[in-house]
Amino acid sequence: MPIATVNPATGETLKTYDALSDEEIEHRLATAEAAFHNHRTTSFAERARLLHRAADLLEGDAQDIGRVMTTEMGKPVKQARAEAAKCAKAMRWYADHAAELLADEEGGAADAKDSGASRVLVRYRPLGPVLAVMPWNFPLWQVIRFAAPALMAGNVGLLKHASNVPQTALYLEELFRRAGYPEGCFQTLLIGSGAVEDILRDPRIKAATLTGSEPAGRSVASVAGDEVKKTVLELGGSDPYVVMPSADIDRAASTAVTARVQNNGQSCIAAKRFIVHTDVFDAFAERFTAGMQALTVGDPLDEDTDVGPLSSEQGRDDLTELVDDAVESGATVLCGGERPDGAGWYYPPTVLADITPAMRIHHEETFGPVATLYRAAGLDEAVAIANDSPFGLSSNVWTRDESEIDRFVRDLEAGAVYVNGMTASHPAFPFGGIKRSGYGRELSAHGIREFCNITTVWHGA
């Protein structure tokens, strides 16, 4: 895949970039190693000063970088600006909390004595250069939620971004440079996916994080496992959105629209499978379908647009295949379902009902504004449908019944359960999944400690 900005609203190639040469890659690896030896010894106060400065700069750049993101991958520009603001918020959160999250932890006096020590503590030390392989769908946020905690922990970062967002990738390197970070603390590698393995095997790279597809995750995990290097993987999702009879159906339906089409439906944590109790199925389906039909599809640079184009022609082809397969196998189209003619990689908001396990869409992730509706006779069937997926990223439950909430929280196979609301990521809360959605956690204390050497320090009596 060429490293290029291709406007998904028009299909026009705007800029192309040459991949780094082997010599240039070697220079960046050496620079990262040298930078780590200095950055690891800086104080939390100094790291926080730099990260606050980067957050301020990003906030000031939100308008411009928002347009760049929209031009490269098609998200509505108002959502792009919101993404930049969210990144600045996360950067400030880690700048303000990292010292506390990574403070030395004193062991109990009784346990220390029992081990023959006068004192025992746990210290969090940085690992070194971390390789980040990141996707195009949230081209700022996916990177910042890795970079902010990694830099505050004393690590340095090397970014291999998706090949269709090179301008955003280069902006990120420049952002940290403008903020005053020393050379090598954060670098962008303009490389193809074929160059990742050699870089990951390089002994100067100590760990890797990947957000992306399951095949990409398997590839990185396999190489890292062979090299015995730590990885964090955030892969696909096919999140359930369960609606029970006690729910506020109007709120559940209106929120469901946003939960499905955020980022043009191209989000791992977007709700995708809507599992509705039979007692309220018709009412929910009517409101949800009407909300999807009312969305404005168009130029993502237009402030009134709700849904822009998909990021690539291949992405639209893949989505079309899933919908067509479902319809041919008996799914009912409540709205949408037909690929439009004309320029750009648009696909209409679509709702499909009467889904069965025989359809590909039941098992595969739909990366676009397509929702599947399921009817459940009761709580047990709702849980069974929700868990009948290879993925386990997040989940959404709408009910006012506390006993039902307890059951869903206990039994849903997911990294998060959002009750009477839609899934969202926040710097203070751990983010990640189970099953084929990956492993490890980003954000919160859990995220900043993923790439730390958790060191036991034992003092003799």
Disulfide bonds with the S-S distance in Angstrom:
none
